[in-house]
Amino acid sequence: MAGIGFELRKILQRDSLLSLIQAYVYAGIISSGAWMLSIFGIFIIGIFSIAEVVPDYLVTQFQVSVTYLVAMSLCLTGFAQLAFTRFTADRIFEKKEEVILPNFNGLILCTTLASGGLGLLAAFTLFPQQDLLYRILMLSGFVVMSNIWISTIFLSGMKHYKSILAMFAVGYSLTVIFALLLRPFGLDGLLGGFILGQFILLVGMLILIFYYYPSSHFIRFKKKKKKYLYMTLVMVGFFYNFGIWIDKFIFWINHDTSIPVIGVLRASPIYDIPIFMSYICIVPGMAIFLMRMETEFVDYYHRYYDAVRSGGTLEYMENMRYEMIKTIRRGIFQIINIQIIVALAALILGDFVLPWLGISTLYLPLLFVNLISVGLQVVFLSLLNVFFYLDRRWITLLLTGLFVLLNGAFTVVTLWLGPVFYGYGFAVALMCVVMLGFYLLDRVFESLEYYTFMLQKY
């Protein structure tokens, strides 16, 4: 679990204010660069297509179609993301790198078949009024994006952050170019250009994977064997992705908070715009998260378990445990502080910035709530990451499963209470699981030596 931490520590060794700033900027780019490129790529396509694509509502149909492709492909591939990352990490630890690529190919085949089957069913049942080309493009996009998430999580797990960022930069640059070139063909042109760019992105990532992990076998399904399949991670991956999207799905399904866009696809302008803007402001929190986790925490984590393996003293291990706790506390407090500052800045500057962007200031209260929510989401992600390091998979399953239930239930309650309470369901659900996560993490660290020595299987 090193990788990016080496790069960050190398920058910090210069021991200057400039090197500290460089490290945080680097961490922000690495942690958020890929999805920021995705967001801005779709945004740029929309901005430059409004005057060219007639009627202009086709641009909205394009953006909503892509949003659904992203959401549904993430939820589908969530079942495999964490489980396959763990499988790969275990094989590297066992010095069996030759089995990684064949099993990755097997997972890609399963993902293609699953996304293709579901996409085919949706394309020809949910869009009765749309032309055949649109249906084929949506089907193709769903398959391509599902495989992109599998490839991205695989490269992320192997710490090839720079490669991912470079591929996303090239892929989304081509996506924007192709979509703009094909915009005279309306919705099908925009969607076709987007999917062509995504396909090139996928091919580039697959080339990198084949380069980094050569093998004499092309395909295997060893991961399906029970001893290699962590069902807790299978469900955690799905619950986390579904939990992030369930409040959006509820707002889209509810006819009082959404509008029809194309086929069965609906959008909720009252909720989508503020949540979109709030996720742009998550970069500072993500930079702190990556800095703290991949430099200080990982360092003390390795020292603790190196002492366990090499017969270190109990006093030394207790000191390392205490340093891990201090690092987590500092990191979480810094994340909370920076996201509060971002939220307050948005509240102060919103009256000036939103009109300049052509957005009504009526969105400002909901934007403020969503900024708090995404800040809590980074804290939640930090807690999950610590539990993953400590291999407390049942705790992560409890937290993510509870997150799905609470986010769905509280969002429904806020819809019943009225517009003043919109967004609070997401925020309160995250607050509940974060507080529970703090409590469970405290219990785990109190008994860390016991778990380390007494519960091992020999």
C-alpha positions as CSV (number, residue, x, y, z in Angstrom):
1,M,0.0,0.0,0.0
2,A,2.7,2.5,-1.0
3,G,3.1,4.0,-4.4
4,I,2.0,7.6,-4.4
5,G,3.3,8.0,-0.8
6,F,6.9,7.6,-2.1
7,E,6.3,10.5,-4.5
8,L,4.8,12.7,-1.8
9,R,7.5,11.9,0.7
10,K,10.2,12.7,-1.9
11,I,8.6,16.1,-2.4
12,L,8.3,16.8,1.3
13,Q,12.0,15.9,1.9
14,R,12.9,19.3,0.5
15,D,11.5,20.7,3.8
16,S,10.2,24.0,2.6
17,L,6.9,25.9,2.3
18,L,7.1,25.5,-1.5
19,S,7.6,21.8,-1.3
20,L,4.6,21.5,1.1
21,I,2.4,23.4,-1.4
22,Q,3.7,21.3,-4.2
23,A,2.9,18.1,-2.3
24,Y,-0.7,19.2,-1.6
25,V,-1.2,20.3,-5.2
26,Y,0.2,17.0,-6.5
27,A,-2.1,15.1,-4.1
28,G,-5.1,17.1,-5.2
29,I,-4.4,16.4,-8.9
30,I,-3.7,12.7,-8.4
31,S,-6.8,12.2,-6.1
32,S,-9.3,14.2,-8.1
33,G,-7.7,14.9,-11.5
34,A,-9.4,12.0,-13.4
35,W,-13.0,12.7,-12.4
36,M,-12.4,16.5,-12.6
37,L,-11.4,16.0,-16.2
38,S,-14.5,13.9,-16.7
39,I,-16.8,16.6,-15.2
40,F,-15.2,19.5,-17.1
41,G,-15.1,17.5,-20.3
42,I,-18.9,16.9,-20.3
43,F,-19.4,20.6,-19.2
44,I,-17.3,21.9,-22.1
45,I,-19.1,19.8,-24.6
46,G,-22.4,21.2,-23.3
47,I,-21.2,24.8,-23.3
48,F,-19.9,24.8,-26.8
49,S,-22.8,22.8,-28.2
50,I,-25.7,25.0,-27.1
51,A,-25.4,27.5,-30.0
52,E,-24.7,24.8,-32.5
53,V,-27.1,22.0,-31.7
54,V,-30.7,22.8,-32.5
55,P,-33.0,22.4,-30.7
56,D,-30.8,23.2,-27.6
57,Y,-32.6,20.7,-25.3
58,L,-30.7,18.0,-27.2
59,V,-27.6,19.1,-25.2
60,T,-29.5,18.5,-22.0
61,Q,-30.5,15.1,-23.2
62,F,-26.9,14.3,-24.0
63,Q,-25.7,15.4,-20.5
64,V,-28.4,13.5,-18.7
65,S,-27.8,10.4,-20.8
66,V,-24.1,10.5,-19.9
67,T,-24.9,11.0,-16.2
68,Y,-27.1,7.9,-16.2
69,L,-24.4,5.9,-18.0
70,V,-21.9,7.0,-15.3
71,A,-24.2,6.3,-12.4
72,M,-25.4,2.9,-13.5
73,S,-22.0,1.6,-14.7
74,L,-20.5,2.6,-11.3
75,C,-23.2,0.7,-9.4
76,L,-22.9,-2.4,-11.6
77,T,-19.1,-2.6,-11.4
78,G,-19.1,-1.8,-7.7
79,F,-19.6,-5.5,-7.1
80,A,-16.2,-6.2,-8.5
81,Q,-14.1,-3.2,-7.8
82,L,-12.8,-3.7,-4.2
83,A,-12.9,-7.5,-4.4
84,F,-10.7,-7.6,-7.5
85,T,-8.3,-5.0,-6.0
86,R,-7.9,-7.2,-2.9
87,F,-7.4,-10.3,-5.1
88,T,-4.7,-8.5,-7.0
89,A,-2.9,-7.2,-3.9
90,D,-2.9,-10.7,-2.4
91,R,-1.4,-12.2,-5.5
92,I,1.4,-9.6,-5.5
93,F,2.1,-10.3,-1.9
94,E,2.4,-14.0,-2.8
95,K,4.7,-13.2,-5.7
96,K,2.2,-14.7,-8.2
97,E,1.9,-11.7,-10.5
98,E,1.6,-14.0,-13.5
99,V,-2.1,-14.8,-12.6
100,I,-3.2,-11.2,-12.4
101,L,-3.6,-10.5,-16.1
102,P,-5.6,-13.7,-17.0
103,N,-8.0,-13.0,-14.1
104,F,-8.4,-9.4,-15.1
105,N,-9.3,-10.5,-18.6
106,G,-11.8,-12.9,-17.1
107,L,-13.3,-10.1,-15.1
108,I,-13.5,-7.8,-18.2
109,L,-15.3,-10.6,-20.1
110,C,-17.8,-11.0,-17.2
111,T,-18.3,-7.2,-17.0
112,T,-18.8,-7.0,-20.8
113,L,-21.4,-9.8,-20.7
114,A,-23.3,-8.4,-17.7
115,S,-23.3,-4.8,-18.9
116,G,-24.1,-5.9,-22.4
117,G,-27.0,-8.0,-21.3
118,L,-28.5,-5.4,-19.0
119,G,-27.8,-2.6,-21.5
120,L,-29.5,-4.5,-24.3
121,L,-32.6,-5.1,-22.2
122,A,-32.7,-1.4,-21.2
123,A,-32.0,-0.1,-24.7
124,F,-35.0,-1.8,-26.2
125,T,-37.5,-1.5,-23.4
126,L,-36.9,1.9,-21.8
127,F,-36.5,4.1,-24.9
128,P,-39.5,3.2,-27.2
129,Q,-39.6,6.6,-28.8
130,Q,-35.8,7.0,-29.5
131,D,-34.1,6.0,-32.8
132,L,-32.1,2.8,-33.2
133,L,-28.7,4.7,-33.3
134,Y,-29.4,6.3,-29.9
135,R,-30.1,2.9,-28.3
136,I,-27.0,1.3,-29.8
137,L,-24.9,4.2,-28.5
138,M,-26.3,4.0,-25.0
139,L,-25.7,0.2,-25.0
140,S,-22.1,0.7,-26.3
141,G,-21.5,3.5,-23.8
142,F,-22.7,1.4,-20.9
143,V,-20.4,-1.5,-21.8
144,V,-17.4,0.8,-22.4
145,M,-17.8,2.8,-19.2
146,S,-18.3,-0.3,-17.1
147,N,-15.0,-1.6,-18.4
148,I,-13.3,1.7,-17.8
149,W,-14.2,1.7,-14.1
150,I,-12.8,-1.9,-13.8
151,S,-9.6,-0.8,-15.5
152,T,-9.4,2.4,-13.4
153,I,-9.8,0.7,-10.1
154,F,-7.3,-1.9,-11.1
155,L,-4.6,0.7,-12.0
156,S,-5.5,2.7,-8.9
157,G,-5.0,-0.4,-6.7
158,M,-1.6,-0.9,-8.3
159,K,-0.8,2.8,-7.6
160,H,-0.4,3.8,-11.3
161,Y,-1.9,7.2,-10.6
162,K,0.1,9.1,-13.1
163,S,-0.8,6.7,-15.9
164,I,-4.5,7.0,-15.0
165,L,-4.3,10.8,-15.0
166,A,-2.4,10.9,-18.3
167,M,-4.9,8.5,-20.0
168,F,-7.9,10.4,-18.7
169,A,-6.3,13.7,-20.0
170,V,-5.8,12.2,-23.4
171,G,-9.1,10.3,-23.4
172,Y,-11.3,13.3,-22.4
173,S,-9.4,15.7,-24.7
174,L,-10.3,13.4,-27.6
175,T,-13.8,13.0,-26.2
176,V,-14.4,16.7,-26.3
177,I,-12.9,17.0,-29.8
178,F,-14.9,14.2,-31.2
179,A,-18.2,15.4,-29.6
180,L,-17.7,18.9,-30.9
181,L,-16.8,17.7,-34.4
182,L,-19.9,15.5,-34.5
183,R,-22.3,18.0,-32.9
184,P,-23.9,18.9,-36.2
185,F,-25.5,15.5,-36.0
186,G,-27.4,16.5,-32.9
187,L,-27.8,14.2,-29.9
188,D,-26.5,11.1,-31.7
189,G,-23.4,13.1,-32.8
190,L,-22.6,14.3,-29.2
191,L,-23.2,10.9,-27.7
192,G,-21.2,9.1,-30.5
193,G,-18.3,11.5,-30.1
194,F,-18.3,11.0,-26.3
195,I,-18.4,7.2,-26.6
196,L,-15.6,7.2,-29.2
197,G,-13.4,9.1,-26.9
198,Q,-14.3,6.8,-24.0
199,F,-13.4,3.8,-26.2
200,I,-10.0,5.2,-26.9
201,L,-9.5,5.8,-23.2
202,L,-10.4,2.2,-22.5
203,V,-8.1,0.9,-25.1
204,G,-5.2,3.0,-23.8
205,M,-5.8,1.7,-20.2
206,L,-5.9,-1.9,-21.4
207,I,-2.6,-1.4,-23.3
208,L,-1.0,-0.1,-20.0
209,I,-2.4,-3.1,-18.1
210,F,-1.1,-5.6,-20.6
211,Y,2.3,-3.8,-20.5
212,Y,2.6,-3.8,-16.7
213,Y,1.4,-7.3,-16.1
214,P,2.4,-9.8,-18.9
215,S,1.4,-13.4,-18.6
216,S,1.7,-16.6,-20.5
217,H,-2.1,-17.2,-20.0
218,F,-4.8,-15.0,-21.5
219,I,-7.8,-15.7,-19.4
220,R,-8.6,-17.4,-16.1
221,F,-11.4,-17.3,-13.5
222,K,-9.4,-18.2,-10.3
223,K,-11.0,-15.3,-8.5
224,K,-14.4,-17.2,-8.6
225,K,-13.0,-19.8,-6.2
226,K,-14.4,-19.3,-2.7
227,K,-11.0,-18.8,-1.0
228,Y,-10.2,-15.9,-3.4
229,L,-13.6,-14.2,-3.3
230,Y,-14.3,-11.8,-0.5
231,M,-18.0,-11.5,-0.4
232,T,-17.8,-8.6,2.1
233,L,-15.8,-6.6,-0.3
234,V,-18.2,-7.5,-3.2
235,M,-21.1,-6.0,-1.2
236,V,-19.1,-3.0,0.2
237,G,-18.1,-2.0,-3.3
238,F,-21.8,-2.0,-4.4
239,F,-23.1,-0.4,-1.2
240,Y,-20.7,2.5,-1.4
241,N,-21.4,3.3,-5.0
242,F,-25.2,2.8,-4.6
243,G,-25.2,4.8,-1.4
244,I,-23.6,7.8,-3.2
245,W,-26.2,7.8,-5.9
246,I,-29.4,6.7,-4.1
247,D,-30.4,10.2,-3.1
248,K,-30.0,11.4,-6.7
249,F,-32.1,8.4,-8.0
250,I,-34.9,9.3,-5.5
251,F,-34.9,12.9,-6.7
252,W,-35.0,11.8,-10.3
253,I,-37.8,9.3,-9.8
254,N,-40.0,11.7,-7.8
255,H,-42.1,13.6,-10.4
256,D,-42.4,16.6,-8.0
257,T,-38.6,17.2,-8.0
258,S,-37.7,16.2,-11.6
259,I,-38.5,16.7,-15.2
260,P,-38.7,14.2,-18.1
261,V,-35.7,14.5,-20.4
262,I,-35.5,11.5,-22.8
263,G,-37.2,8.1,-22.6
264,V,-37.6,7.2,-19.0
265,L,-34.6,9.3,-18.0
266,R,-35.4,12.3,-15.8
267,A,-33.3,15.0,-14.2
268,S,-33.8,17.2,-11.1
269,P,-32.4,20.7,-11.8
270,I,-33.2,21.8,-8.3
271,Y,-30.9,19.1,-6.9
272,D,-28.5,18.3,-9.7
273,I,-26.9,21.7,-10.1
274,P,-25.9,22.3,-6.4
275,I,-24.6,18.7,-6.0
276,F,-22.6,19.1,-9.2
277,M,-21.0,22.3,-8.0
278,S,-20.3,20.9,-4.5
279,Y,-18.3,18.0,-5.9
280,I,-16.0,20.4,-7.7
281,C,-15.2,21.9,-4.3
282,I,-14.2,18.5,-2.8
283,V,-10.6,18.7,-4.2
284,P,-9.0,20.3,-1.1
285,G,-10.4,17.7,1.2
286,M,-9.3,14.9,-1.1
287,A,-5.8,16.3,-1.2
288,I,-5.5,16.3,2.6
289,F,-7.0,12.8,2.7
290,L,-4.3,11.5,0.3
291,M,-1.5,13.4,2.0
292,R,-2.3,12.1,5.5
293,M,-3.2,8.5,4.5
294,E,-0.3,7.8,2.0
295,T,2.5,9.6,4.0
296,E,2.1,9.7,7.7
297,F,-0.5,7.0,8.4
298,V,1.1,4.4,6.0
299,D,4.5,5.1,7.5
300,Y,3.3,4.3,11.1
301,Y,1.2,1.4,9.8
302,H,4.2,-0.3,8.2
303,R,6.3,0.3,11.3
304,Y,3.7,-1.3,13.5
305,Y,3.3,-4.5,11.4
306,D,7.0,-4.7,10.7
307,A,7.5,-4.8,14.4
308,V,4.9,-7.5,14.7
309,R,6.7,-9.6,12.0
310,S,10.2,-9.0,13.3
311,G,9.5,-9.5,17.0
312,G,9.5,-5.8,18.1
313,T,8.8,-4.7,21.6
314,L,5.2,-4.2,22.8
315,E,6.1,-0.7,23.9
316,Y,7.3,0.2,20.4
317,M,4.1,-1.3,18.8
318,E,2.0,0.7,21.3
319,N,3.8,3.9,20.3
320,M,3.2,3.2,16.6
321,R,-0.5,2.5,17.3
322,Y,-0.7,5.8,19.1
323,E,1.0,7.6,16.2
324,M,-1.5,6.1,13.8
325,I,-4.4,7.4,16.0
326,K,-2.9,10.9,16.1
327,T,-2.4,10.9,12.3
328,I,-6.0,9.9,11.7
329,R,-7.3,12.5,14.1
330,R,-5.2,15.3,12.5
331,G,-6.1,14.3,9.0
332,I,-9.9,14.1,9.7
333,F,-9.8,17.5,11.6
334,Q,-8.0,19.0,8.7
335,I,-10.5,17.7,6.2
336,I,-13.4,19.0,8.3
337,N,-11.7,22.4,8.7
338,I,-10.9,22.9,5.0
339,Q,-14.3,21.8,3.8
340,I,-15.9,24.2,6.3
341,I,-13.8,27.0,4.9
342,V,-14.8,26.1,1.4
343,A,-18.5,26.0,2.4
344,L,-18.3,29.4,4.1
345,A,-16.4,30.9,1.1
346,A,-19.2,29.6,-1.2
347,L,-21.8,31.1,1.1
348,I,-20.0,34.5,1.1
349,L,-19.1,34.5,-2.6
350,G,-22.2,32.8,-3.9
351,D,-24.2,35.9,-4.4
352,F,-21.5,37.1,-6.9
353,V,-20.3,33.9,-8.4
354,L,-23.6,32.1,-9.1
355,P,-25.1,35.0,-11.2
356,W,-21.8,35.2,-13.1
357,L,-22.2,31.5,-14.0
358,G,-25.8,32.1,-15.0
359,I,-27.2,30.2,-12.0
360,S,-29.9,31.5,-9.7
361,T,-28.9,32.4,-6.1
362,L,-31.9,30.4,-4.9
363,Y,-29.6,27.4,-5.2
364,L,-27.2,28.9,-2.5
365,P,-28.8,27.3,0.7
366,L,-28.9,23.8,-0.9
367,L,-25.3,24.3,-2.2
368,F,-24.1,25.1,1.3
369,V,-25.8,21.9,2.6
370,N,-24.3,19.8,-0.2
371,L,-20.8,21.3,0.5
372,I,-21.1,20.0,4.1
373,S,-22.3,16.7,2.7
374,V,-19.4,16.1,0.4
375,G,-17.0,17.1,3.1
376,L,-18.5,14.4,5.3
377,Q,-18.2,12.0,2.4
378,V,-14.4,12.6,2.3
379,V,-14.3,11.9,6.1
380,F,-16.4,8.7,5.5
381,L,-14.0,7.6,2.7
382,S,-11.0,8.2,5.1
383,L,-12.6,6.0,7.8
384,L,-13.3,3.3,5.3
385,N,-9.8,3.4,4.1
386,V,-8.4,3.0,7.6
387,F,-10.7,0.0,8.2
388,F,-9.5,-1.5,4.9
389,Y,-5.9,-1.1,6.0
390,L,-6.7,-2.9,9.3
391,D,-8.7,-5.5,7.4
392,R,-12.0,-4.9,9.2
393,R,-14.2,-5.8,6.3
394,W,-17.3,-6.5,8.3
395,I,-17.2,-3.0,9.8
396,T,-17.0,-1.5,6.3
397,L,-19.9,-3.7,5.2
398,L,-21.9,-2.5,8.2
399,L,-21.1,1.2,7.5
400,T,-21.8,1.1,3.8
401,G,-24.9,-0.9,4.1
402,L,-26.2,1.5,6.8
403,F,-25.3,4.4,4.5
404,V,-27.5,3.1,1.8
405,L,-30.5,2.6,4.1
406,L,-30.1,5.9,5.9
407,N,-29.5,8.0,2.7
408,G,-32.5,6.4,1.0
409,A,-34.8,6.8,4.1
410,F,-33.8,10.3,5.0
411,T,-34.0,11.5,1.4
412,V,-37.6,10.3,1.2
413,V,-38.3,12.1,4.5
414,T,-36.9,15.4,3.2
415,L,-39.0,15.1,0.1
416,W,-42.1,14.8,2.3
417,L,-41.0,17.7,4.5
418,G,-40.5,20.1,1.5
419,P,-37.9,22.1,-0.4
420,V,-36.4,23.7,2.7
421,F,-35.1,20.3,3.8
422,Y,-33.7,19.1,0.4
423,G,-30.2,17.9,0.7
424,Y,-30.4,17.2,4.4
425,G,-31.1,13.5,3.9
426,F,-27.6,13.0,2.3
427,A,-25.9,15.1,5.0
428,V,-27.6,13.5,8.0
429,A,-27.0,10.0,6.6
430,L,-23.3,10.7,6.3
431,M,-23.2,12.3,9.7
432,C,-24.7,9.1,11.3
433,V,-22.3,6.7,9.6
434,V,-19.3,9.0,10.3
435,M,-20.1,9.1,14.0
436,L,-20.6,5.4,14.1
437,G,-17.3,5.0,12.2
438,F,-15.5,7.1,14.8
439,Y,-16.9,4.9,17.6
440,L,-16.0,1.7,15.9
441,L,-12.5,2.9,15.0
442,D,-11.9,3.9,18.6
443,R,-12.9,0.4,19.7
444,V,-10.6,-1.3,17.0
445,F,-7.6,0.7,18.0
446,E,-8.2,0.0,21.7
447,S,-7.9,-3.7,21.0
448,L,-5.4,-3.6,18.1
449,E,-2.8,-5.7,19.8
450,Y,-5.4,-8.3,20.8
451,Y,-6.7,-8.5,17.2
452,T,-3.2,-8.7,15.9
453,F,-1.9,-11.5,18.0
454,M,-4.9,-13.5,19.3
455,L,-7.2,-13.8,16.3
456,Q,-4.7,-15.0,13.7
457,K,-5.3,-18.3,11.9
458,Y,-2.3,-20.6,11.7
